[in-house]
Amino acid sequence: MTLRTSLRSLPRPLRIVLARLSILIPQMFGVLLATFLLIRLLPGDPALLMLGNMATPEQIANLRERLGLNGSLWSQFTSYLSTVVHGDLGTSMFTANPVAVDLLDRVPATLELITYAMLLTIVVSLSLAVVSVVKPRGFVSRFSKVYGLAAGAVPDFWVGLLLIYFLFYVAGIAPAPFGRIDAIMSAPPAVTGFLTIDTLLAGDTAAFASAVGRLCLPVLTLAIVNAGALMKMTQIVFADNYRSEYIRHARASGLSERQLIKSALRNSLPPIITMVGFLFGFLLGAAVLVETIFAWGGLGQYAVSAVMNSDYPALQGFVLVAAAFILIVYTVVDVLYGIADPRIEV
């Protein structure tokens, strides 16, 4: 039995995962090399930033030697690659903590934010798309046209600032946009890292209400900006299926409108899944500014701090984690796409 025949005997989702893994390692190596070189082009001397303008040349030279910044780019890269392979992402120049520890502390905050934002984005965009296609002359259809144009033209940080101003300062209906939970409350024991879940597991309803309230503005910011793209794409795909011959035949056969919508939406899933996967990876980058505005304490705020301080190990660690996350998301998308459309050959 040949290798190709053996692979064909495996379940389809597993074949898709194996095919994706075959290119995952070269992609990660390319990401490591590219980010290492690009980060070195950032302005500022890390040793000078750490010691301050009053440092002597000897102190700066000694610190550069200790940080391994005096060697050639190739020697710095090979040293970094060796430590990454062994699970060591280096030590942050400013927090003095291992970068891996800093990232692990902040990953749950970012995942909680972008997960809820993605769920709200899916619900809003699919609802608007389906209603606007089924009732093309209704208010929702007219609103979706305006919203689709505006959503892609407005930056997320501007939306966040507007929401803070109107909902917090003017109306006073939103909680203070600072952190993941009220400062006077103690965080629950970390189980999942998601405060909304951990507070429920701990039975702390007050902390749960605070965590949900603090999520509202940043989640709403990301959903408002990103739902427009998914809505427009869903409208196009769903309209093609909803107005197709097989739907007209099914309607003439007596199927209910709900069944017709369900059938058309199911056949529209492959491109929708692809777009959802793309947006989920995109949200990690979009969360950088949003986390900074709302003092969220996640990966995005950590990355901004690393850029401002020329903290090379921290910034490289963030880029590596972000790249790995996006590649994992795309692998999951490939598996779901293959399940949704069995015609795709693997």
TAMO-V528951 format. One record per residue. N is the residue number from 1. NEAR is the number of other C-alpha atoms within 12 Angstrom. Layout:
BEGIN
n=[N N]
near=[NEAR NEAR]
END
This chain:
BEGIN
n=[1 2 3 4 5 6 7 8 9 10 11 12 13 14 15 16 17 18 19 20 21 22 23 24 25 26 27 28 29 30 31 32 33 34 35 36 37 38 39 40 41 42 43 44 45 46 47 48 49 50 51 52 53 54 55 56 57 58 59 60 61 62 63 64 65 66 67 68 69 70 71 72 73 74 75 76 77 78 79 80 81 82 83 84 85 86 87 88 89 90 91 92 93 94 95 96 97 98 99 100 101 102 103 104 105 106 107 108 109 110 111 112 113 114 115 116 117 118 119 120 121 122 123 124 125 126 127 128 129 130 131 132 133 134 135 136 137 138 139 140 141 142 143 144 145 146 147 148 149 150 151 152 153 154 155 156 157 158 159 160 161 162 163 164 165 166 167 168 169 170 171 172 173 174 175 176 177 178 179 180 181 182 183 184 185 186 187 188 189 190 191 192 193 194 195 196 197 198 199 200 201 202 203 204 205 206 207 208 209 210 211 212 213 214 215 216 217 218 219 220 221 222 223 224 225 226 227 228 229 230 231 232 233 234 235 236 237 238 239 240 241 242 243 244 245 246 247 248 249 250 251 252 253 254 255 256 257 258 259 260 261 262 263 264 265 266 267 268 269 270 271 272 273 274 275 276 277 278 279 280 281 282 283 284 285 286 287 288 289 290 291 292 293 294 295 296 297 298 299 300 301 302 303 304 305 306 307 308 309 310 311 312 313 314 315 316 317 318 319 320 321 322 323 324 325 326 327 328 329 330 331 332 333 334 335 336 337 338 339 340 341 342 343 344 345 346]
near=[8 8 9 12 10 11 19 19 15 17 16 25 28 22 26 29 28 22 23 24 22 14 17 23 19 14 20 27 23 18 27 33 24 19 28 31 20 17 29 26 15 19 16 19 27 35 32 25 24 25 22 16 15 13 16 14 15 14 18 24 20 18 23 22 17 16 25 24 25 19 15 14 19 17 15 23 27 19 22 32 28 17 20 24 17 12 17 24 32 33 28 33 31 26 21 16 19 22 37 30 22 32 38 23 22 28 34 28 39 47 34 36 46 40 31 28 38 38 25 30 34 33 23 30 37 36 28 36 41 39 29 29 33 28 21 19 14 16 16 24 24 19 21 35 25 18 27 31 20 21 29 23 17 21 21 34 26 21 30 34 26 23 32 30 20 17 22 22 16 13 13 14 18 24 31 29 36 27 34 43 33 24 16 11 18 20 27 26 19 19 16 20 25 33 39 37 26 25 29 24 19 20 16 21 19 22 29 28 23 30 38 31 28 35 41 37 42 52 40 36 39 45 40 39 39 45 41 37 35 42 44 35 31 42 37 24 29 38 28 23 27 36 23 20 14 18 28 21 14 22 21 13 13 13 17 15 20 18 17 30 32 21 24 33 34 21 27 31 28 29 28 33 34 28 34 38 32 28 35 40 33 28 41 39 32 34 48 36 33 44 44 29 31 33 30 37 35 38 46 39 34 40 39 28 27 33 30 21 28 29 36 43 45 41 40 39 40 44 36 36 35 34 28 25 28 27 29 26 29 29 31 28 32 36 32 27 31 28 23 23 24 17 11 17 16 25]
END
